[in-house]
Amino acid sequence: MMMQMLEAAGIDVASDRVREADDDNRRGYYELEVVKRIREDTSFFDGCVGKAVKVVAPLLRFIPRSFDYYILFMDRDLDEVLASQQEMLRRRTGREEGADDANTSAMAHAYQNQTERVRNWIDDQSNIESLRISHSQMLSEPVSAARLVAEFLAPSGFSLQAADSDLSSASLIDRMADVVDPELSRQSWSRR
């Protein structure tokens, strides 16, 4: 969702489109497969200067320190993350039974610790500016979230420009917000 918002803002998104849309992510993944190998090779970052690159939180500490970064850190409710992961596993394995409470509790604890370590690491980096964005806020208040993103990126040198340069900044914020579709959130469906 965030990558789609950035793309709508006119930011070049680094994506190889290898991982296609599926039932778990109907609009696609906006990923670079090489990011998965970031522990061994970061040379691909040279070709990503000025682009938005999706990096999952546990891999952020491997980004090259030779660049400055503006990181949009998506905060998502822990229960929602775990439910989403369970649903993906169910879809992929075809098994209906969920994880037991002990396993879910262990996963929740590990996720919480990992997220906290990553946030602390980001805060300790002099070459990183970051903004935490609430996933639920993006779904419930997409215009407000889009405005926060635009304001955060404004001093970064990223140019928020739609293909139609006659758009006002308010129209651009609306265009960014328009990509947010609460119906695409699996946990939104299950809560209705």
C-alpha positions in Angstrom: 0.0 0.0 0.0 2.8 2.5 0.9 4.7 1.7 -2.3 1.5 2.3 -4.3 1.1 5.6 -2.6 4.6 6.6 -3.3 4.2 5.6 -7.0 1.0 7.7 -7.2 3.1 10.6 -5.9 5.4 10.3 -8.8 8.3 8.7 -6.9 10.2 6.1 -8.9 9.6 2.7 -7.2 12.3 0.1 -7.5 10.4 -3.1 -8.2 11.2 -6.0 -10.5 7.6 -7.3 -10.4 8.9 -10.8 -10.1 6.4 -11.6 -7.3 3.0 -11.2 -9.0 -0.3 -10.3 -7.4 -2.0 -13.2 -5.7 -4.8 -13.8 -3.2 -2.7 -12.5 -0.4 -1.7 -9.3 -2.1 -4.1 -8.5 -5.0 -2.2 -5.5 -6.3 1.3 -7.1 -6.2 4.2 -6.8 -4.0 6.4 -3.9 -5.3 9.5 -5.7 -4.2 13.0 -6.4 -5.5 14.1 -10.0 -5.2 17.7 -8.9 -4.6 16.7 -7.3 -1.3 16.3 -10.8 0.1 20.1 -11.3 -0.4 21.0 -8.0 1.2 23.1 -9.7 3.9 25.5 -10.9 1.2 25.3 -8.2 -1.5 24.2 -4.5 -1.3 25.6 -3.4 -4.7 22.1 -3.1 -6.1 21.5 0.0 -4.0 23.8 1.9 -6.4 21.0 1.6 -9.0 18.3 2.6 -6.5 19.4 6.1 -5.6 16.4 8.4 -5.6 14.0 5.5 -5.7 11.7 4.0 -3.1 12.8 0.5 -2.1 10.8 -1.9 0.0 12.9 -3.5 2.7 11.3 -5.6 5.5 12.2 -4.5 9.0 14.5 -7.3 9.9 16.7 -6.6 6.9 17.0 -2.8 7.4 20.2 -3.1 9.5 22.0 -4.5 6.4 21.4 -1.4 4.2 24.6 0.3 3.1 25.7 3.1 5.4 27.1 5.1 2.5 23.7 6.5 1.7 21.2 8.8 3.5 17.7 7.3 3.9 14.2 8.5 4.5 12.4 5.4 6.0 8.7 5.1 6.2 8.2 2.5 8.9 4.7 0.9 8.7 3.4 0.1 12.2 0.7 -2.6 12.2 -1.3 -4.0 15.0 0.4 -7.2 16.2 -2.8 -9.2 16.4 -3.5 -8.2 12.8 0.0 -9.2 11.6 -0.3 -12.6 13.2 -3.8 -13.2 11.9 -2.6 -12.2 8.4 0.3 -14.6 8.6 -2.0 -17.4 9.8 -4.4 -16.7 6.9 -1.5 -16.7 4.4 -0.2 -20.0 5.8 -3.8 -21.5 5.6 -4.1 -20.4 2.0 -0.7 -21.8 1.0 -0.9 -25.1 2.9 -4.7 -25.7 2.7 -4.8 -26.6 6.4 -7.6 -25.1 8.3 -6.2 -25.5 11.8 -4.4 -22.4 13.2 -1.4 -22.1 15.4 -1.8 -23.1 19.0 -1.9 -20.4 21.7 1.7 -21.1 22.8 3.0 -20.8 19.3 1.0 -17.6 18.7 2.3 -16.1 21.9 5.9 -17.0 21.1 5.5 -15.4 17.6 3.9 -12.3 19.1 6.8 -11.9 21.6 9.4 -12.5 18.9 7.8 -10.0 16.5 7.4 -7.4 19.2 11.1 -7.7 20.3 12.3 -7.6 16.7 10.3 -4.5 15.9 11.6 -2.7 18.9 15.2 -3.6 18.1 14.7 -2.3 14.5 13.1 0.9 15.7 16.0 1.5 18.2 18.6 0.8 15.5 16.9 3.3 13.2 16.9 5.9 15.9 20.7 5.4 16.4 21.6 5.9 12.8 22.8 9.4 11.8 22.1 8.8 8.1 18.4 8.0 8.6 15.3 10.1 9.0 12.2 8.1 9.7 8.5 8.4 10.0 6.3 5.8 11.6 3.0 5.4 9.8 0.1 3.5 11.3 -1.3 0.9 9.0 -4.8 1.3 10.5 -4.5 5.1 10.1 -3.7 4.6 6.4 -6.8 2.5 6.1 -9.1 4.8 8.1 -7.6 8.2 7.2 -5.8 7.9 3.9 -5.7 11.6 3.2 -4.2 12.4 6.6 -1.6 9.6 6.1 -0.8 10.8 2.6 -0.3 14.3 3.9 2.1 13.0 6.6 4.1 11.1 4.0 4.3 14.1 1.6 5.4 16.5 4.5 8.0 14.0 5.6 9.5 13.5 2.2 9.4 17.2 1.1 12.8 18.1 2.6 14.3 14.8 1.3 14.8 16.0 -2.3 12.2 13.5 -3.5 10.0 15.3 -5.9 6.4 14.5 -5.3 5.1 15.1 -8.8 2.3 13.4 -10.6 2.6 12.8 -14.3 0.2 15.7 -14.8 2.3 18.7 -13.5 -0.8 20.9 -13.3 -2.1 19.1 -10.3 -2.1 21.1 -7.1 -0.5 19.6 -4.0 -3.9 18.9 -2.6 -4.8 17.0 -5.7 -1.6 15.0 -5.4 -2.4 14.2 -1.8 -5.8 13.0 -3.0 -4.2 10.9 -5.7 -1.9 9.3 -3.1 -4.9 8.6 -0.8 -6.9 7.2 -3.6 -4.7 4.1 -3.9 -5.6 3.0 -0.3 -8.4 0.5 -0.5 -9.5 -0.8 2.9 -11.1 -3.8 1.2 -7.7 -5.1 0.4 -6.8 -5.6 4.0 -7.7 -9.2 4.9 -8.1 -8.4 8.5 -10.6 -5.6 7.6 -12.7 -8.3 5.9 -12.6 -10.6 8.8 -13.7 -8.0 11.3 -16.9 -7.1 9.4 
